[in-house]
């Protein structure tokens, strides 16, 4: 009876919503209603937290305006089909908008009630599961692997209950016996070096005969040679903190049908947008909205999926699928989809407990995103999540959201070129007056911006999503078309990490963005010319011209993204504040370790300590107490590279000089052990500037980086740098 009443209420509510959306009202009435909704959402953002009933009110108000726009757009603005030259581009734009609205509603469903952080269940001493930790690698450097394996070995867990495996696909028999003698010798040397490294650290080294099925095949080879109850996967550049297993394994003891505990990917290096726009220290990273909001939303619907690393999986569950799925190039999400459809459950733990590296160059970034996009399209083609047997309806919608998201390149490019149809060719692809366009589209966009800012403004600033989508769309659309036409064509490619850029330059794949920007500037000039010569079309020209100016702002900012800044540092510095001792010529001096990286640390003597005279290049030993209790040494060799002075006194810049594998254990314990550091840094960037301030900031950023990008194109930045380096003339010095 209660269900019947609920169904009846939902039916009545739906009819009311349909009536309100389709109610014919004047343009002025719609504009007033839209302004009221905007005002209410501003008040909600100012005075009400985005949880509970207030979150639902914001979603309802936003949905009403969006649906009102969709109804008007569908019934009143499409060109007649008889005008084929107008109808085709007009319908292409309409499809792009409807996709965006559909994805908006899917995402609102996903994030309607994100799962709060769960309390960590204890691990009973008599039920402690055995764990195999897999670190798959292909071409990563020995130093990087030493750090990741060392951090994994330092995790706080009974030593007899977990084993760390380095799964090396760069030293396979196939690689060691290839026809190229130089490459074959490099593979054999790599195998020998990594075997020695693992022996010195206390890890297991494993390779295989052939490089089949890429990362999924490598992981499955690890499954065949190990026996642990649980399997942990860390990418080669993902170093875990000490508490990783303590915060995740207990869920498997608590819940029998659990196949996955996924944790967020936290990065200690900026991606190309963050580095080139210099936003890494003060703006949330791109992935924070996914891991901070979307994965929590997916978790609510039992749809949090495996992201390839920083996760714990059940061996018992993996046996059902014969290991990790390898049909697509995104083996992680594919494996999760299959296990969810078999009735297994997943959990997401919203605590950053790994430190990873982002792609350094724009080309590597695009390569990584192309692989993700193509893999998700393969999942859509081969597994069809909306029709996948065994999934619940929320899971179907959740996987639809995750896979269909990657089609964003089509609407993003359509929104870019659509104003040009009218400005260059006078095509009427949108049959509405300037006043109608302003009333409906402006309220729709404002409500959309406010709704997104209210729900996850601390995780993504205004216009940043549009910028990320634009810089990817140019290359993702061809990649998506290729996989839609031939779903078996993509192959797994490892993303390059730890690259260095000795000189600032325009990315080798960045020139199309300058061409697009030039076309948009020409369109802006055409707008001015037509306003002067066609005053009778001023209302439409102003609206379309404003649309083009918005595209110019986004495209101008993108010029800064593809203009690569110098990046000579291979590792990235983190705050430490650890106590230690500096040993110089047998004498011990109490110091604090202010900050550090895998390459070295900055060390400050205590206030009452006087150091001897130190020369650049001098050697010393750093002694400190590691957090892990299974490291047999407590000193690491260092070379003093520079001596600086600040308001607090002397500061030594030191470079680590490890000469045995256990030194890497110490360095990793120093840099990666404490997850509180990652969470503190993450929280320091999560500030919501609001729509107005965020928009102003974005415009200022765009103006600056448009100029910087153009200077990189004509190499002006190199001339300025050379002028700063050039010594002053003698006469000027005397003056």
C-alpha positions in Angstrom: 0.0 0.0 0.0 2.8 2.4 0.9 4.6 1.7 -2.4 1.4 2.4 -4.3 1.1 5.8 -2.5 4.7 6.6 -3.2 4.3 5.7 -6.9 1.1 7.9 -7.1 2.9 10.9 -5.5 5.8 10.5 -8.0 3.4 10.3 -10.9 1.6 13.5 -9.7 4.9 15.3 -9.1 6.0 14.3 -12.6 2.8 15.7 -14.2 3.2 18.9 -12.3 6.8 19.3 -13.5 5.8 18.6 -17.1 3.0 21.1 -16.8 5.3 23.8 -15.4 8.0 23.1 -18.1 5.6 23.3 -21.0 3.4 26.1 -19.7 3.4 28.9 -22.3 4.5 32.1 -20.7 5.8 35.4 -22.0 9.5 36.1 -22.5 9.4 38.6 -19.6 7.8 36.1 -17.3 10.4 33.5 -18.1 13.2 36.0 -17.5 11.7 36.9 -14.1 11.3 33.3 -13.1 14.9 32.6 -14.2 16.2 35.5 -12.2 14.2 34.3 -9.1 15.8 30.9 -9.4 19.3 32.4 -9.8 18.7 34.6 -6.7 17.4 31.6 -4.6 20.5 29.6 -5.7 22.8 32.5 -4.7 21.1 32.6 -1.3 21.5 28.8 -0.9 25.1 29.0 -1.8 25.7 31.8 0.7 23.7 30.5 3.7 23.1 26.8 3.2 25.6 23.9 3.0 25.2 21.6 -0.1 23.9 18.7 1.9 20.5 17.1 2.7 17.3 19.0 1.8 19.2 22.1 0.6 21.1 20.0 -1.9 17.8 18.6 -3.2 16.3 22.1 -3.5 19.2 23.3 -5.5 19.0 20.2 -7.8 15.2 20.7 -8.3 15.5 24.4 -9.1 18.3 23.9 -11.5 16.6 20.9 -13.2 13.4 23.0 -13.7 15.3 25.8 -15.6 17.3 23.3 -17.6 14.2 21.4 -18.7 12.4 24.6 -19.5 15.4 25.5 -21.8 15.3 22.1 -23.4 11.6 22.4 -24.2 12.1 25.9 -25.7 15.2 24.7 -27.6 13.3 21.7 -29.0 10.0 23.3 -30.0 11.0 26.8 -31.1 14.6 27.1 -32.3 15.4 24.4 -34.8 15.7 25.6 -38.4 13.2 24.1 -40.8 14.4 20.9 -42.5 13.7 22.4 -45.9 16.6 24.8 -45.3 19.2 22.1 -45.4 22.2 24.4 -45.2 20.8 25.8 -41.9 19.3 22.6 -40.6 22.4 20.3 -40.7 24.7 22.5 -38.6 21.7 23.6 -36.5 20.8 20.0 -35.7 24.5 19.1 -35.0 24.5 21.9 -32.4 21.2 20.7 -31.0 22.6 17.2 -30.6 25.6 18.6 -28.8 23.4 20.5 -26.4 21.1 17.6 -25.7 24.2 15.4 -25.0 25.4 18.0 -22.5 22.0 18.2 -20.8 21.7 14.4 -20.7 25.2 14.1 -19.1 24.3 16.9 -16.7 21.3 14.9 -15.4 23.4 11.7 -15.3 26.1 13.5 -13.2 23.4 15.1 -11.0 22.0 11.6 -10.3 25.5 10.3 -9.5 26.4 13.1 -7.1 22.9 13.7 -5.6 24.0 12.2 -2.3 27.7 11.4 -2.1 28.8 8.8 0.4 30.5 10.3 3.5 33.8 8.8 4.6 33.3 5.5 6.3 35.0 4.7 9.6 37.9 2.3 9.2 37.0 -1.2 10.5 39.6 -2.9 12.6 41.5 -5.9 11.4 41.2 -8.8 13.9 44.6 -10.3 14.7 43.3 -13.8 14.1 41.7 -12.9 10.8 44.4 -10.8 9.1 44.3 -11.6 5.4 47.5 -12.2 3.4 48.2 -9.6 0.8 50.2 -9.5 -2.4 51.2 -6.0 -3.5 51.8 -5.7 -7.3 53.9 -2.9 -8.8 53.6 -3.4 -12.6 56.3 -1.8 -14.7 57.3 -1.5 -18.3 59.9 1.2 -19.0 60.1 3.2 -15.7 63.5 4.1 -14.3 65.2 2.0 -11.6 65.2 5.0 -9.2 61.5 5.5 -9.5 60.8 1.8 -9.0 63.1 1.8 -6.0 61.0 4.5 -4.4 57.7 2.9 -5.1 58.7 -0.6 -4.0 60.4 0.9 -0.9 57.3 2.8 0.1 55.2 -0.4 -0.4 57.6 -2.4 1.8 57.2 0.3 4.5 53.5 -0.1 4.9 52.3 -0.8 8.4 51.2 -4.4 8.3 52.4 -7.7 9.7 55.6 -8.5 7.8 54.7 -12.2 7.4 51.3 -11.3 5.9 52.3 -9.3 2.8 54.6 -9.6 -0.1 55.7 -6.9 -2.5 56.1 -8.0 -6.2 57.8 -6.0 -8.9 56.1 -7.2 -12.1 58.5 -6.3 -14.9 57.3 -6.2 -18.5 60.4 -4.5 -19.6 62.6 -7.5 -19.0 60.5 -10.3 -20.5 62.1 -13.2 -22.4 60.6 -11.6 -25.5 62.3 -8.3 -24.8 65.7 -10.0 -23.9 65.7 -12.1 -27.1 64.4 -9.5 -29.6 66.2 -9.0 -32.9 67.7 -5.6 -32.1 70.9 -6.5 -30.2 71.1 -3.1 -28.5 67.5 -3.2 -27.2 67.9 -6.8 -26.2 71.0 -6.0 -24.2 69.2 -3.1 -22.5 66.4 -5.5 -21.5 68.8 -8.0 -20.1 70.6 -5.4 -18.1 67.3 -4.0 -16.9 66.3 -7.5 -15.7 69.6 -8.0 -13.9 69.4 -4.5 -12.2 65.9 -4.9 -11.0 66.5 -8.4 -9.7 69.4 -7.1 -7.7 67.3 -4.1 -6.5 64.4 -6.3 -5.3 66.9 -8.7 -3.5 68.4 -5.8 -1.7 65.1 -4.3 -0.7 63.3 -7.5 0.3 60.8 -7.6 -2.6 60.1 -10.3 -5.2 61.0 -9.8 -8.8 58.8 -11.4 -11.5 58.8 -11.2 -15.3 57.2 -13.4 -18.0 57.9 -15.0 -21.4 55.9 -12.6 -23.6 54.3 -9.1 -23.4 50.8 -10.2 -24.0 47.6 -8.3 -23.0 49.7 -5.4 -21.7 49.1 -4.4 -18.1 46.2 -6.8 -17.6 48.4 -9.7 -18.8 51.2 -8.6 -16.5 48.9 -8.5 -13.4 47.4 -11.9 -14.3 50.9 -13.3 -14.4 51.4 -12.0 -10.9 48.2 -13.7 -9.9 49.4 -17.0 -11.2 52.6 -16.8 -9.1 51.1 -15.6 -5.8 48.6 -16.8 -3.3 47.6 -13.9 -1.1 43.9 -13.4 -0.1 44.0 -9.9 -1.3 45.8 -8.1 -4.2 46.9 -4.5 -4.0 47.9 -2.7 -7.2 50.2 0.4 -7.3 51.3 2.0 -10.6 55.1 2.3 -10.9 54.9 6.0 -9.9 52.4 5.6 -7.1 54.2 5.4 -3.7 51.8 4.5 -0.8 51.8 5.9 2.7 52.3 3.7 5.7 48.7 3.5 6.7 47.4 2.3 3.3 46.7 -1.3 4.2 45.4 -0.4 7.7 42.8 1.9 6.2 41.6 -0.6 3.5 42.0 -4.2 4.4 39.5 -4.2 7.3 36.6 -3.7 4.9 37.2 -7.2 3.4 37.0 -8.8 6.8 33.8 -6.9 7.5 32.0 -7.6 4.1 32.1 -11.0 2.5 31.1 -10.1 -1.1 33.5 -7.2 -1.5 35.7 -7.2 -4.5 37.3 -3.7 -4.4 38.4 -1.0 -2.1 39.5 2.0 -4.2 41.3 5.0 -2.9 42.0 8.4 -4.6 44.9 9.1 -6.8 46.8 12.0 -5.3 49.6 13.7 -7.3 52.6 15.5 -6.0 53.4 16.9 -9.4 51.3 19.2 -11.6 49.8 18.2 -14.9 50.7 20.3 -17.9 47.8 22.7 -17.4 48.7 23.2 -13.7 52.4 23.6 -14.4 52.1 25.9 -17.5 49.3 28.1 -15.9 51.1 28.0 -12.5 47.9 26.9 -10.6 49.2 23.8 -8.8 49.7 25.4 -5.4 46.4 27.2 -5.1 43.7 25.6 -7.3 42.2 22.1 -6.9 43.6 19.5 -9.3 41.5 18.2 -12.2 41.2 14.8 -10.6 39.9 16.1 -7.3 36.3 16.5 -8.5 36.3 12.9 -9.7 37.8 11.5 -6.5 36.3 14.0 -4.1 32.8 14.0 -5.4 32.1 11.6 -8.3 33.6 8.5 -6.8 31.8 9.2 -3.6 28.6 9.6 -5.6 29.3 6.3 -7.4 30.0 4.7 -4.0 26.4 5.6 -3.0 25.1 3.4 -5.8 27.6 0.6 -5.3 29.3 1.7 -8.6 32.8 2.9 -7.5 35.1 1.3 -10.0 38.7 0.2 -10.1 41.0 3.0 -11.3 44.1 0.9 -12.1 46.1 1.7 -9.0 45.8 2.5 -5.3 43.3 -0.2 -4.8 42.8 -3.5 -3.0 41.0 -6.4 -4.7 39.8 -9.8 -3.6 41.5 -12.8 -5.2 38.4 -14.8 -4.7 36.4 -12.4 -6.8 39.1 -12.2 -9.5 39.0 -15.9 -9.9 35.4 -15.6 -11.2 36.7 -13.5 -14.1 39.9 -15.4 -14.6 41.8 -12.4 -13.4 41.9 -8.9 -14.8 39.9 -8.3 -18.0 42.1 -7.6 -21.0 39.6 -7.1 -23.8 39.9 -3.3 -23.7 42.8 -1.0 -22.9 41.1 0.1 -19.7 41.4 -3.2 -17.9 40.5 -1.5 -14.5 37.0 -0.2 -15.3 36.3 -3.3 -17.4 37.2 -5.6 -14.5 35.0 -3.6 -12.1 32.0 -3.7 -14.5 32.2 -7.4 -14.9 32.4 -8.1 -11.2 29.6 -5.6 -10.4 27.4 -7.5 -12.8 28.2 -10.7 -11.0 26.9 -9.3 -7.7 30.1 -8.3 -6.1 30.4 -5.0 -4.2 32.9 -2.1 -4.1 33.8 0.5 -1.5 35.5 3.9 -2.0 37.7 5.2 0.8 38.1 9.0 0.4 41.6 9.4 1.9 44.7 10.2 -0.2 47.2 7.5 0.6 49.4 7.4 -2.5 51.7 10.0 -4.1 51.8 9.8 -7.8 53.3 11.7 -10.8 51.3 13.4 -13.5 52.4 13.4 -17.2 54.9 16.3 -17.6 54.5 17.2 -21.2 51.2 18.2 -23.0 51.8 15.4 -25.6 52.0 12.7 -22.8 48.9 14.2 -21.2 46.9 13.9 -24.4 48.3 10.4 -25.0 47.1 9.3 -21.5 43.6 10.8 -22.0 43.3 9.4 -25.4 43.9 5.9 -24.0 41.3 6.5 -21.2 38.7 7.8 -23.7 39.3 5.0 -26.2 39.2 2.4 -23.5 35.8 3.7 -22.2 34.5 3.6 -25.8 35.6 0.0 -26.1 33.7 -0.8 -22.9 30.6 0.8 -24.3 31.0 -1.1 -27.6 31.9 -4.5 -26.2 29.9 -4.6 -22.9 27.1 -2.1 -23.3 26.6 -1.1 -19.6 23.0 0.1 -20.1 22.0 -3.4 -21.1 24.5 -5.4 -19.0 22.8 -8.2 -17.2 23.2 -8.3 -13.5 23.6 -4.6 -12.9 21.0 -2.6 -10.9 19.4 0.4 -12.5 21.6 2.9 -10.5 24.7 0.9 -11.6 23.6 1.1 -15.2 23.2 4.9 -15.0 26.5 5.2 -13.2 28.5 3.3 -15.8 26.6 5.2 -18.5 27.9 8.4 -16.9 31.4 7.1 -16.7 31.6 5.9 -20.3 29.6 8.5 -22.1 31.4 11.3 -20.4 34.3 10.8 -22.8 32.2 11.9 -25.8 32.5 15.5 -24.5 34.9 16.3 -27.4 32.1 16.5 -29.9 29.9 19.1 -28.0 33.0 21.1 -27.0 34.1 21.5 -30.6 30.6 22.2 -31.7 30.2 25.0 -29.2 33.5 26.4 -30.5 32.6 26.5 -34.2 28.9 27.2 -34.1 29.1 31.0 -33.8 31.3 30.9 -36.9 28.5 29.6 -39.1 26.6 32.8 -38.6 29.5 35.2 -38.4 31.2 34.0 -41.6 28.4 32.5 -43.6 25.2 34.1 -42.1 23.7 30.6 -41.6 20.6 30.7 -39.3 21.3 27.6 -37.2 19.4 28.9 -34.2 16.1 30.5 -35.1 15.5 32.9 -32.2 15.8 36.6 -31.7 18.6 38.1 -29.7 16.2 38.8 -26.8 14.9 35.2 -26.7 18.4 33.8 -26.9 19.5 36.1 -24.1 16.5 35.3 -21.9 16.6 31.5 -22.2 20.3 30.8 -22.8 21.6 33.2 -20.2 19.4 31.9 -17.4 20.2 28.3 -18.4 24.0 29.0 -18.3 23.8 31.0 -15.1 21.8 28.3 -13.3 24.1 25.6 -14.6 27.2 27.5 -13.4 25.6 28.2 -10.0 24.4 24.7 -9.5 27.8 23.2 -10.3 29.5 25.8 -8.1 27.1 25.1 -5.2 27.6 21.3 -5.5 31.3 21.0 -6.0 32.8 24.5 -6.2 35.5 23.5 -3.7 36.7 20.8 -6.1 36.4 22.6 -9.5 36.6 26.3 -10.2 34.4 28.0 -12.8 35.4 27.5 -16.4 38.2 25.1 -15.6 36.2 22.1 -16.8 35.6 23.9 -20.1 39.3 24.6 -20.5 40.3 21.0 -19.7 37.7 19.7 -22.2 38.8 22.1 -24.9 42.5 21.3 -24.7 41.6 17.5 -25.0 38.8 17.8 -27.6 41.0 18.7 -30.5 42.8 15.3 -30.3 40.2 13.1 -28.5 37.5 13.4 -31.2 39.7 11.7 -33.9 40.7 9.1 -31.4 37.1 8.4 -30.5 36.0 8.2 -34.1 38.8 5.7 -34.8 37.7 3.4 -31.9 34.0 3.7 -32.8 34.8 2.6 -36.4 37.3 -0.1 -35.3 36.9 -0.9 -31.6 39.8 -3.4 -31.6 42.4 -0.9 -33.0 43.7 0.9 -29.8 46.7 -0.6 -28.1 47.9 0.0 -24.5 50.7 2.6 -24.3 52.5 3.5 -21.1 52.3 7.2 -20.2 55.7 8.8 -19.9 56.4 10.3 -16.4 59.3 12.1 -14.9 60.2 13.9 -18.1 62.3 17.1 -18.0 61.9 20.1 -20.3 65.2 22.0 -20.6 63.7 25.0 -22.4 60.3 26.5 -22.7 58.7 25.9 -26.0 55.4 25.4 -27.8 54.3 21.7 -27.5 54.9 19.7 -30.7 51.1 19.1 -30.8 50.2 22.7 -29.8 50.1 24.5 -33.1 46.4 23.7 -33.9 45.4 25.8 -30.9 47.1 28.8 -32.3 45.3 28.3 -35.7 42.0 28.0 -33.9 42.7 31.2 -31.9 43.6 33.1 -35.0 40.3 32.0 -36.7 38.3 33.2 -33.6 40.1 36.6 -33.7 39.2 37.0 -37.3 35.6 36.1 -36.4 35.7 38.8 -33.7 36.8 41.4 -36.3 34.0 40.2 -38.6 31.5 40.8 -35.8 32.7 44.4 -35.5 32.5 44.9 -39.2 29.0 43.5 -39.5 27.8 45.5 -36.5 28.8 48.6 -38.4 27.4 47.5 -41.8 24.3 45.6 -40.6 22.8 47.6 -37.6 19.4 45.9 -38.3 21.0 42.6 -37.1 22.6 44.1 -34.1 20.8 42.0 -31.5 21.7 38.7 -33.0 25.3 39.8 -33.8 25.9 41.0 -30.3 24.7 37.7 -28.8 26.7 35.5 -31.3 29.7 37.8 -31.0 29.6 37.5 -27.2 29.5 33.7 -27.6 32.6 33.9 -29.8 34.4 36.2 -27.3 33.8 33.5 -24.6 35.4 31.0 -26.9 38.3 33.4 -27.4 38.8 33.6 -23.6 39.0 29.8 -23.3 41.1 29.4 -26.5 43.5 32.1 -25.3 44.0 30.4 -22.0 44.7 27.2 -23.9 47.7 28.9 -25.6 49.3 29.1 -22.2 48.6 25.4 -21.6 50.4 24.3 -24.8 53.3 26.6 -24.2 55.5 24.4 -22.1 57.4 26.0 -19.2 60.9 24.7 -18.4 60.8 21.7 -16.0 64.3 20.6 -15.1 63.3 19.0 -11.8 62.8 15.3 -12.0 61.3 15.0 -8.6 59.0 17.2 -6.6 59.3 18.8 -3.2 57.0 18.1 -0.2 56.9 19.6 3.3 58.4 17.3 5.9 59.3 19.0 9.3 61.1 15.9 10.6 63.8 15.8 13.3 67.2 14.4 12.6 71.0 14.7 12.9 73.5 15.7 10.4 76.9 13.9 10.7 79.9 15.9 9.3 83.4 14.5 9.8 82.1 12.3 12.6 80.4 15.1 14.5 76.7 15.1 15.1 74.5 18.3 14.7 70.8 18.4 15.6 68.7 19.5 12.6 65.2 19.7 11.3 64.4 18.4 7.8 62.2 21.2 6.4 61.2 19.7 3.1 62.4 17.2 0.6 62.0 15.2 -2.6 63.3 11.9 -3.9 66.3 13.9 -5.0 67.3 15.6 -1.8 66.2 17.7 1.2 66.6 21.1 2.7 68.0 20.9 6.2 68.1 23.6 8.9 70.2 23.3 12.1 68.4 23.8 15.4 68.6 27.3 16.8 71.2 26.5 19.4 73.4 24.6 16.9 76.5 26.1 15.1 77.7 24.2 12.1 81.3 24.2 10.9 82.3 25.9 7.7 80.7 23.9 4.9 81.8 23.9 1.2 79.7 23.1 -1.8 80.2 19.4 -2.7 81.0 18.3 0.9 79.6 14.9 1.9 77.6 14.2 5.1 75.2 11.7 6.6 71.6 12.3 7.5 70.4 10.3 10.5 66.7 10.1 11.5 64.3 7.6 13.0 62.2 6.0 10.3 58.5 5.6 10.9 58.7 2.0 9.7 60.2 -0.4 12.2 61.5 -2.9 9.7 64.3 -0.8 8.2 67.7 -2.0 9.4 69.5 1.3 8.9 68.9 4.9 9.9 71.4 7.0 8.0 71.6 8.0 4.3 74.6 9.6 2.5 74.2 13.2 1.2 76.1 15.8 -0.8 75.7 19.4 0.2 74.8 21.3 -2.9 74.2 24.9 -1.6 74.2 26.9 1.6 71.6 29.6 1.9 70.6 32.2 4.5 67.1 33.4 5.4 65.4 35.2 8.3 65.7 32.0 10.5 69.4 31.4 9.7 71.3 28.9 7.6 69.6 26.5 5.3 71.4 23.6 3.6 70.3 22.2 0.2 71.4 18.6 0.2 71.2 15.8 -2.5 70.7 12.2 -1.5 73.5 9.9 -2.6 72.2 6.3 -2.0 74.7 3.6 -2.5 72.7 0.6 -1.4 69.0 -0.5 -1.8 68.1 0.1 1.8 68.9 3.8 1.4 65.9 4.0 -0.9 63.8 2.5 2.0 64.9 5.4 4.2 64.3 8.1 1.6 60.8 6.7 0.8 60.0 6.6 4.6 61.0 10.2 4.8 59.1 11.5 1.8 56.0 9.2 1.5 55.2 7.7 4.8 52.7 10.3 6.2 49.3 10.5 4.5 48.3 13.5 6.6 50.7 15.7 4.5 48.8 14.8 1.3 45.4 15.5 2.9 46.6 18.8 4.4 47.9 19.9 1.0 44.7 18.9 -0.7 42.5 20.7 1.8 44.6 23.9 1.4 43.6 24.2 -2.3 39.9 23.4 -1.8 38.5 27.0 -1.6 35.4 28.0 -3.5 35.9 31.4 -5.1 32.3 31.6 -6.3 31.1 32.1 -9.9 31.8 35.9 -10.1 35.3 35.9 -8.6 36.1 32.6 -10.4 35.1 34.1 -13.7 37.1 37.3 -13.1 40.1 35.1 -12.2 39.7 33.0 -15.3 39.5 36.1 -17.6 42.7 37.6 -16.0 44.5 34.2 -16.4 43.4 34.0 -20.0 44.6 37.5 -20.8 48.0 36.8 -19.3 48.5 33.4 -20.8 47.3 34.5 -24.3 50.2 36.9 -24.3 52.6 34.3 -22.9 51.5 31.7 -25.5 52.0 34.1 -28.4 55.4 35.1 -27.0 56.4 31.4 -27.0 55.1 31.0 -30.5 57.5 33.7 -31.8 60.3 32.8 -29.2 60.1 36.2 -27.5 60.5 34.5 -24.1 63.9 33.3 -25.2 65.0 36.8 -26.2 63.8 38.2 -22.8 65.7 35.4 -20.9 68.9 36.1 -22.9 68.6 39.8 -22.3 68.3 39.2 -18.5 71.4 36.9 -18.6 73.5 39.3 -20.8 76.0 41.3 -18.6 75.4 45.1 -18.4 77.7 47.3 -20.6 80.8 48.7 -18.9 79.5 52.2 -19.1 76.3 51.3 -17.4 78.2 49.5 -14.6 80.3 52.6 -14.0 77.2 54.8 -13.9 
